């Protein structure tokens, strides 16, 4: 009996026949053309993906009139891993960052007018979007520090601030950025900020530069530095309620971390495959690299760490689907910490195996290494997630039992104890 093809099977087949054979062509195009531009074959691939039902894969909350496959986090996570092998693959299926989490925000909390103007063309892959949260002048790891100002100005909102690491910034079809800013400095720490849709053609919205990451210019989906100087947008562009910016951001945050982790794991799988092939083709001092103990250790450790990271992330995805983002907060922080470190370790080993080529853009190794080192900063640095995990663990242990384990397992030196002389004959 022939097994019917799953969505993962169909996506894998598409990757093998349509994506991988074009990768070097894409790489050459990206290297030779202005940042953010795409070769003509991208639109052809998108049409094929839609025709095969491989479109908007990670958006479960779409209404009946919106195009998409409607997979939850558990369903999309394995597909995100497949897509993570190639940096441009996710866009073919319209489930790439930052557009996918922005679509999720608009679908869940956007007004009908916002959905019509911004979500509908995003769902069709006709426009691009960005998200602006991080600021260069404050420690943005504490999001409460964000100080881009949002002031009411009649029927408009006026924004002034400085952002960077705004994705998609020089895409020709970039139409808007969701900006996080401070709308009420006197409010409580969780009610000071708001999220606003800012069209990029609004007067006062200035793109300063593209921001390289560890020397790598992300020409395919470049990060940008942006200044907002008296940018005025209608109040209708407020996304969610005024002062509820953090709540709006949480809509995208948990799922975005699941997606980012699984894409990174997909990239780590590619690194292992490349390491193995490289090791079987190269020799040093008369011995094939694959026979070297250290190379075997690299491959074995990478296999263990990748499989652990995958199972950990899939478990977090299931918790998120079944119990919601609040219940999954600890698990989300744990995978963000564990996966980023595991994938960075794999990337570092791949650089060693590839040697000089691992330092260049003649293989994907150096770019992946830079991306995984940056991943330990993106979506919250390691230290913030350590703090979150520890807080949850102290609370969990406190609630776990009525009698402290110290009293059950350890000597209480405050109580009288027998002495050796008491047992003397």
N, C-alpha and C positions, 0 to 999 in steps of 0.2 A: 504494500500500500504506500503510495507516494504522499509524503508529508506536505501539507500546504505551506506556501511561503509566508513567513511572518514579515512584519514591517522591517525588522532588523535584516532579514534575508534580502528583501528588496533594496534596502538602503545599501547594504554591502555590495550587491550586484551593481548598483548604480555607481558606487565609488570605484569599483574595479574597471568598469567599462567606460565611464564618462569622466571621472575626476582624476584618477591617478595618471592616465595617459596624457593628460593635459597639464600636469603640474609644472614641468620644466618650461613649457610654453608660457604659463602664467607667471612663473618666476622671472623669466626674461622680460616679459611685458612690464611687470611692476618695476623692474630695475631701470627700464629705459623710458618710462613715461611719467607724467606728472603724478604726484601722490594722489591716491584716492580714485584714479581712473580705472576702468575695467576694459578688458578686451571684448570684442563683439560676441565671442562664443558664450559669454556669461548669460546673456539674455536667452540664448538657445537652450542652455542647460536649465534655466529656471522654468522655461515652458515645458520641457520634458519632465521636470520634477513635479510640476503641478498636474500634468496629465497622468502621472503615475501615483497620484495621491500622497506624495511625499512633500508636503507643504505646510508651513506653520506647525511644525511637529510638536512644539512644547507649550501650546496654549490650550489648556483644558476648559477655560471659562468663556469660550466664544459662543455667541448666539447663533441661531440656526442660519441666519443670512450671512454669516462671516465665513470665509474660506479657511479650512484648516483640518488637521488630522486629530486634534483634541486629545493629546496624550497627557496623562498626569506625570508627576515627577518620576515615579517608579518606571513608567513606560518610556519616558523620554531619555532617562539617564543612560541606558545602554547605547542609545542612538547617538547621544552627545559624545560618547567615547569613540564611536566609529568616526564621527565628523572631526574629532580632535586630532586625527592623524595628519590632516592637511589644513593649513591655517585659513584657507579661503573656502573650504567646503561648505561650512554651515550657511553661508550666504546663498548658496545655490538653492537651499531648501527654506530660505527665509526664517531661519531660527538662529541668528547670530547676535552677539552682543555688539553694541548696547541696544539694538532695535528690539530684540525679543523681550527683555525686561521692561522696556518702555511701552511696548504693546500691552504687556500684562498690566502695567499701571493704568493705561488708558482704558482697557477693557473692564477693569474692576472699579475704578473710581472716577473715570472721566465722565463728563456730561455728554448728553446726546450730540450736542453741537461739536464738542471736542472729538468725539468718536467719528463723526462724519468728516470733519476737516482734516484730522491728523491720523486717526487709527485706520480708517478705511484704506487710504493709499499706502500706509505701512504694511497692512495685511496683504496687499497686492504686490509688494516689493517695488513700488513706483518711486518712493522717496526714502531718505535715510534720516536718522535722528541721532541725538547725542544726549548725554547726561552730565551735568556740571555740578559737582559737589566739592571736590578737593580744592583748597586754596593754598597758594605758596607762602602766605604771610602768617599763617597760624598752624598749629599742630592739628591737622584735620583728622588724626586718629581718634581724637575726641571731637565728635561731630558737633558738639555744643559750641565749639570755638568758631564755627563758620560765621563770618560776619558780612558777607555780601548783603547789602541793605535792600529791603523791599518796603517801599513807602506808598501809602495810598495817595493818589493825586487825582481827585475828582472821580471820574469813571475809569481811571487808569491806575496801574501800578508802575512805580518808578524804581528801577534797579540800578545800583551802583556797586561795583565790586570787581574782583580779580580772581579768575579761576584758571586751573590748568589740569592736565590729563583729561581733557574733554575729548572723547573718542570721535572718530569719523570726521574730524574737523575740516579737512579739505576735500571731502567727497563732493563731486559736482552736484549731486542731487540732495545734499544735506539741507533740510528745510527748517528744522527747529531743534532747540536744546531745552531740556527740562532743567531749570536752574533751581538749586536749593539756596535759600537765603534767609536772613533774619528779618522777620516782619514786626516783631514786638520785643525789643531788648529788655523790657521791664517784666515780661511774663516769666513763668517758671521755665526751668531748663528744657523741658520737653514740649513747651508750647510757644517757643520763640520763633520757630522757623516755618517756612512755607515753601511749597513747590510751585513753580510758575513755568508755563510754556512760553518760550521766547523764540519767535521766528528769527532766523539768522540774518534776514535782510532788514531788520529793525534798525533805524538810525541809532548810533552809539554802541552797537555790537561790533567789536573789533577783534579780529583774529591776529594775534601778535606773531605767532610762530608755531611750527610743528616742534614737538618735544621728543627728542630721541630717548631711548631707554638703554642705558649702559652702552651707549655708542651706536645702537642699532636704530635706524630711522624706519619706523613702521609705515612704509610707503603704501601698503595695502589698506590699512585702517589706521591712519596717523592720529596720535594724540596731539592736542593743541593747547596753547595758552591763550586765554581770552580775557579781554577787558570789557566791562559793561559801564558805559559812561552816560548817565541819565537815559537809560533805555526805558521807554514807555510802551507798555502793552495794555490792552483792555483787561478789565477785571475778570472778564469771562475766561481769560487764560490761566486763572488760578486753578491748579490741579488738586482737587480735594478741598478741604476747608482751610481757611486762614488760620495759621498757627498749628496746623496739623501736618507739617512737612515731614516730620520723622515718621508719622504713621503712614504717610504716602510712600516714603522711601522703603518702609518695611514690606510693602506689597511686592517690591521687586527684589529685595535683598536676599531672602532665604533661597528662593528658586534660582536666582542668579549664581549664588555660591554653589549650589548643586551642579548647575550646568558647567560652571568654570572648573570645578573639580573633575568632573567626568571628561571634559575636553582635554584637560591636562593629563589625565590618565591615558587617554588615547594617544597623545603625543609621546608619553613615556613608553607605551607599547611600540611605537615606531622607533624610538631610540634603541630599545632592546633588539629589535629586528636588524637595525642598521649596525649595531655593535657586533652582533653575531656574524653577519655577512662580512663585515670589515675584518673581523678576527680570522675568518677562514680564508681570506685572500692575501693576508700580509704575514710576513715572517721576519723574525729578528734573530740574529746570531744562529741561523740555521734551524730555528724551531718556529712552527706556525703559531701565531698569536693565540689561536683557540686552544692550544695545548698548554699555555702558560697558566700557572695556578692563579695568578692575580686576575687575569681576564676572566677565568671561570668564576672566581669569587665575585667580580663585578656583575656578571650575568646572573648568578644565583641570587645574590642579595637584591638585585633589581627585580627579579621575578617575585620574590617573597614580598617585597615592599609594595609592588604594584597590585598584587592580588589582595593584600591586606587593605590597601587604600580603596580598591574597588568595592569590596564587601562592606567596608565601613560606610562608604558613600551611598550605596544602595540601601543600607539599613536606615540611614538618615533620610533618604528620599521617601521611604515607606512611612517613617514617623511623621514627616511633613504632610504627606497625603492623608494619613489617617487621623492625625491629632492637631494639625495646624502649626503655624510658624512659632507661636509662643511655646508650645510643648516641645518643639524641635530645636529650640534655641541652643541648648547645650550641644546637641549632636551636630548642628550646623557649624558651631565654633570648633568642635573637635575635628571635623573633617577638613575645615579650612586650614587648620594648623597641621594636621597629619599629612594631608595630600600635598600641600605645598612643599613640605620638607622632604617627603618621599620623592616627589617628582624632581625636585632640585638635586637630590642625591643621584638619581638616575642620570640627569642631564650632565652632572659633573663627571660621572664615570664615562659617559659617551664622549665628552671632550677628550679625556685621557686616551681612550681607545683610538680615536681618530687622529690624535696628535696634531700636527700642524694644520691639517684640513679642518679639524674641529674648532679652530680659531677664526675661520674665514666664513664668507657667505657662499662658498662653493658646495656646502652641504647644509642641511637644516639644523645641524647640531648646535652651532653657536647661537643662532636665533632662539632656539628652544631653551638653551641655557640662560640667556638673558631674560626670556619671558618667565621662566620658573623662579629666577631670583627675584624678579619684580613681583611675582605672585605672592611672595611672602610679605609684600607691602599692600598690594591691591586688596580691596574688599576687607580691609582691616589688617594691620600688621600682626605678626605672630604674638607680640606681647599683649595686645588687647584681647586676643582670643584666649591666651593663657589665663589672663585675669578673669575673663568670663567663665571659663571652665572651672577654675579654682573656686569661684564664688558659688557656682552650682554644686560643686562637690562638698564644700563645707556645709551648705544647707541640706543637701541630701543625706549626709552622714548624721547630721543633728536630728533629722526627722526619722531616721531608719530604725531606731530602737529605744526602748524605755530606759534600759540600764547601760551605762557606758561600758565599752569593751575593756577599757583600762581596768575597770573594777573586776572584770571576769578573768583577765589573762595576766595581769601584772601585779607584782608585790606592792602592797600598801604599806609604806614605811612609816606611816603615822600610827600604826597599830603595834601593840606589844608583840614581840616575836621571841620564840624560844632561842636560847643560846647554847653553845657547845657544853658549857659547864652544867646545864640542866640535864644533860644526858650522861654525865659522868657517873661511873659506877661507884 
